[in-house]
Amino acid sequence: MHPALLLISAWALWGLSWFAAAVWTGRTENRVPRGSAEVWLYRTLVTIGLVLLYYRTALVFHMHRLWHVGYDGAYVLAFAAIAGFLFTWWARVHLGRLWSGAVTRKEGHYVVDTGPYGIVRHPIYTGILAATLATALTLATIPALLGLVFITVGLWLKAKIEERFLAAELGPDAYGDYRRRVPMLVPFGPKGA
């Protein structure tokens, strides 16, 4: 399989499987209001980022690659994206029915700090960012690199919203202890940030 097709297939398969698994979740007890300005901002940033990351966006603007990674490099980056998607799925399965696409507190919610959640506090976002980085490096266009920036800022903002919400819902001691022990998005990165 050509590396470009492998990368596109990985994104499509992940997106479809993620959407299909959205029904596998527990009952929501509380949530950040969907219409809040912060929610709209992170969703807008991620959406713009995905449009910019789409390989045809550079074609529309007649932009060329800034560099070429070569055939072997494209395979390496495609497999890096797949590894990012697998990391998201490991986190999704590990979280089980506590997962939600929105920032919510589920019935029986508690701080999950094992498995991928012992590596970073938001492993789903970390996996998506890894796949986005690999894709942007493969495409090597200005829109793709801007897409990486927009998606990164959007997911960072969502993670900050989630952190405030979970600290308020689960208690500052429980979530604060977790924040002091485990980095937010980057494995081995700064803790508490």
N, C-alpha and C positions, 0 to 999 in steps of 0.2 A: 504494500500500500504506500502510495506517495506520502511524504511527511505532511504536506499541506492538507491532504484529505484525512490523514490520521488526526491532525489537530482539530479540524472542523468537526469530524465525527466525535471526538472526545467531548467537545463543547456541547454538541447536540445531544449526545447520549446522557451526559451529566444533567443538562437542563431538563430533558424529558423525564428522566428517572427522578430528579429532585421534585419536579412538579407533581408527578404521580404519587410520590411518597408523602406529599403534604397532608393527606388525610390521616396519616398515622401520627396522631398527636393526642395528648390528654385534654381534659376540659380546662378551658381558660377561666381563671378567677379574677384576673385584673390585667390591664394592658395600658401601654402608653397610647393616648388618643391618636387615632389614625390621621386626623386632620391637623395635628400640631405642626408648627412651622419647622421644627427640627426634623420631623419625620418626612415632610415634603422635601426638605433640603437634601437629606441623604438619598432619598429615592430619586430625586432629580439628578443629583451628581452621578449616581451609579448608572442611571439610564443614559445620560449623555456620554458617560465613559464607555458603555457597551456599544453605542452607536459609533463612537470614534474608534473603538477597537476593531469593529467589523472590517474585514479586509477590503471590502469594496468602497468604503468611505474614502480612502486615499485615492482610489481610481476616479471617483467623482470630482475630486479637487485636483486631479492630474499631478499627484505627488508621487515621487519615486522613493525607493528605498534609500536610507542613509548608509546602510551597509548590507552585506550579504553574509549570512551565516553558513552558507554551503549546505549541501545535501545532508552530510553527516551531522552538522550542527543543528539543522532543522529537525532531524530525528531525535537528537538529544533533548532539544527544547520541547518537542511534542511529548516525549516521555516524562519530562519534568512537569508539564501541564497535567498529564494523566496522574502523576504522583500527587499533585496538588488536589485533584478531584478525588482520588482515593483517600487522602487525608480528610477531606470534608465528609466523605461517607463514613469513615471510621468514627469521626466525631458525632455525626448524625445518629448512627446506630448506638453508640455509647450513651448518648443523651436520652435515647428512647422517646418515651411519650412526653418528656419535658420540652422537647423541641417545638419551636414555632418560627414561622417566617417573620412574624412581627415581634416586637418587644413585649413579652407577656410574662405573667406568673401563672404557672399551671397548678392544678390541684396536686397537693403534696410536694410542691417545689422545694428543692434544697440545693445547696452548693455542690456541684459535681466537680471534683478535683482529681479524678483518676483518669487513666488512659490518656487520650490526647489533651484532656483538660488539665493534666498535670504538666504538660509541656508549655501550653499557652492558654490564656483564659478564653480566647475566641478562636478555636482551631478551625471552625468552618470558614471564617473570614480569612484566616491565614492560608488555608488551602486555595480559596478563590483568588487571593492575591498572588500566590505562587503560580497558578495557572495563567493569570492575567499577565504577570511579568514575563513568563515564558512565551506567551503569545505575542506580546508587544516586542520582545527582542527578536522573535522570528520575523514578524512583519517589518520591523525596522523603519516605520514611517512616522512622520510627525503626528498625524492623527492617532496612531496606535499608542505612541508614547504619551500623548495628552490623555488618551483614554485610560491608561494606567494611572496617571495622576488623579483624574476625576474619580475613578473607582476606589483608589486608595483613600482619598480624602472622604468619600462617601461612606466607606466601610469603617474607617476610623471614627467618623462622627456617630455612626450607628452603634459602634462598640461603646463609645462614651455615654450615649443615651442609655444603653443597656446596663452599663455599670452603675450609673446613678439610680436607675429604676430598681435593680436587684439589691443594691445596698439599702434602699428605702424599704423594699418589700421583705427581704430576708433578714434584715438587721445589719447595721454597720459593723458589728463585731465579726459575724460569720463571713460576710463578703470582704470586709477589710483585711481579715487574716489571709484569705485566699489571694487578694491583691498583693499583699506583701511577700507572698511566697512564689507566685507564678507570674511571668511576664504577660503582657496583654496580647501582642500579636506576633512578635519576633522571638522564636526560641532562643534562649540564653540572653535575651535582651533585658533592658532595665525592668525591674519589678516595681509595682505600685503606680506606674505611669498609665 
